[in-house]
Amino acid sequence: MSIDLSQFYGTEHYYVHSLTGSCYTDGVKYFADKAQAYWFIDLVMTEYHEMVKKEGFLSITLKVSDSKAVIDVSDGNYVYAKENHIAFTDCPAGNYQFFFVKGKPNVLMVSSEY
């Protein structure tokens, strides 16, 4: 059972991540609530915070299969910058696409909110 994130276009609320001051959108909050994956937000906000400040835009793909996950980070043009392997997750299987965009503050969003 994959979580459908295509229903999100823009956002009404921004949620501030307490460790970095970066924000995330309604779509990301919905994903984290449904998938019980606030760990994903924490990982993105802490591990990729400096990278988005340097690059300006990151495309982040979370691929979940067989209770394992791979997180691929690229510049949006298929130039891969980092890959993380998660040994276990109870996040529903599927491929989830997010964008992390530099700004004041930086914002993490699902791809349809861009």
VENHUUR-V397419 format. One record per run of one state. SS is the DSSP state (H for helix, E for strand, - for the rest). FROM is the first residue (numbers start at 1). LEN is the number of residues. If there is no record, write none. Layout:
# VENHUUR-V397419
ss:SS from:FROM len:LEN
ss:SS from:FROM len:LEN
This chain:
# VENHUUR-V397419
ss:- from:1 len:14
ss:E from:15 len:2
ss:- from:17 len:6
ss:E from:23 len:2
ss:- from:25 len:1
ss:H from:26 len:10
ss:- from:36 len:2
ss:H from:38 len:10
ss:- from:48 len:1
ss:H from:49 len:7
ss:- from:56 len:1
ss:E from:57 len:9
ss:- from:66 len:2
ss:E from:68 len:7
ss:- from:75 len:5
ss:E from:80 len:7
ss:- from:87 len:7
ss:E from:94 len:8
ss:- from:102 len:5
ss:E from:107 len:4
ss:H from:111 len:3
ss:- from:114 len:1
